[in-house]
Amino acid sequence: MKTLTAGTTCYEIPLTKGLHLDRGYPLVIMENWDNSFVVECPALDEYGYGRTLDSAMFDLGSSIVDLWIVLRRMTKRHRNLGGSLARVFDEMNGHIKKL
């Protein structure tokens, strides 16, 4: 797997369900031996996979929204989130907005 990016460049992550992130995030973009892509967002502890970079970015956005919805449901039911999930949820909650 070849790493294509690392560092401080921030990317806009496309989200689903009428949502968007109001800031960019540093991503690690890797190309597999079969020319597919893995895109990781360390700040949100999520990744996406796809045959193209665009499809991997959309998969990442979908994964972020799915996790955010699950974490919102858990907090509404007064379930405690562990330290790392609470940190991720706080980050998501602060930057995921409706269009």
C-alpha positions in Angstrom: 0.0 0.0 0.0 1.4 3.3 -1.1 0.7 6.4 1.1 -0.1 9.4 -1.1 -0.6 12.1 1.6 0.2 12.8 5.1 0.7 16.1 6.9 -1.3 19.2 7.4 -3.3 19.5 4.1 -7.0 19.6 5.0 -9.7 18.1 2.8 -13.4 18.7 2.6 -15.2 15.4 3.3 -18.5 15.0 1.4 -21.3 13.9 3.8 -24.6 12.2 3.1 -28.2 12.9 4.3 -28.2 16.7 3.8 -25.2 17.2 6.1 -21.8 18.9 5.8 -18.7 19.4 7.8 -18.0 23.1 8.4 -14.2 22.5 8.3 -11.7 20.4 6.5 -9.7 17.6 8.1 -6.2 16.2 7.4 -6.5 12.8 5.7 -4.2 9.9 5.0 -4.8 8.7 1.5 -3.4 5.3 0.5 -3.5 3.4 -2.8 -3.7 -0.4 -2.7 -1.8 -2.7 -5.0 -5.1 -3.1 -7.0 -5.4 0.7 -7.5 -8.2 1.0 -5.0 -8.1 3.7 -2.3 -8.3 3.9 1.4 -8.9 7.3 3.0 -8.4 7.7 6.7 -9.5 10.6 8.9 -7.5 10.2 12.1 -9.3 13.1 13.9 -12.6 11.3 13.6 -11.1 7.8 13.7 -13.0 6.7 10.5 -11.9 5.5 7.1 -13.5 5.0 3.6 -12.7 2.6 0.8 -13.3 2.7 -2.9 -12.2 1.9 -6.4 -11.6 5.6 -7.0 -10.5 8.4 -4.7 -13.9 10.0 -5.1 -15.7 6.8 -4.1 -13.4 6.3 -1.1 -14.1 9.9 0.0 -17.9 9.4 -0.3 -17.6 6.1 1.7 -15.6 8.0 4.4 -18.4 10.6 4.5 -21.1 7.9 4.8 -19.2 6.2 7.6 -18.8 9.5 9.5 -22.6 10.2 9.3 -23.5 6.6 10.3 -21.3 6.8 13.3 -22.6 10.2 14.3 -26.2 9.1 14.1 -25.4 6.0 16.3 -23.6 8.1 18.9 -26.4 10.7 18.9 -28.9 7.9 19.6 -26.7 6.5 22.4 -26.3 9.9 24.1 -30.1 10.6 23.8 -30.6 7.3 25.7 -28.2 8.5 28.3 -25.7 5.8 27.5 -22.1 6.6 28.5 -19.6 6.8 25.7 -16.0 5.8 26.4 -13.4 8.4 26.4 -12.3 8.1 22.7 -15.9 7.8 21.5 -16.9 10.9 23.5 -14.0 12.8 22.0 -15.0 11.8 18.5 -18.6 12.6 19.1 -17.8 16.1 20.5 -15.7 16.8 17.4 -18.4 15.6 15.1 -21.1 17.4 17.0 -19.2 20.7 16.8 -18.7 20.5 13.0 -21.5 18.5 11.4 -24.2 20.9 10.2 -27.4 20.6 8.2 -27.3 22.1 4.7 
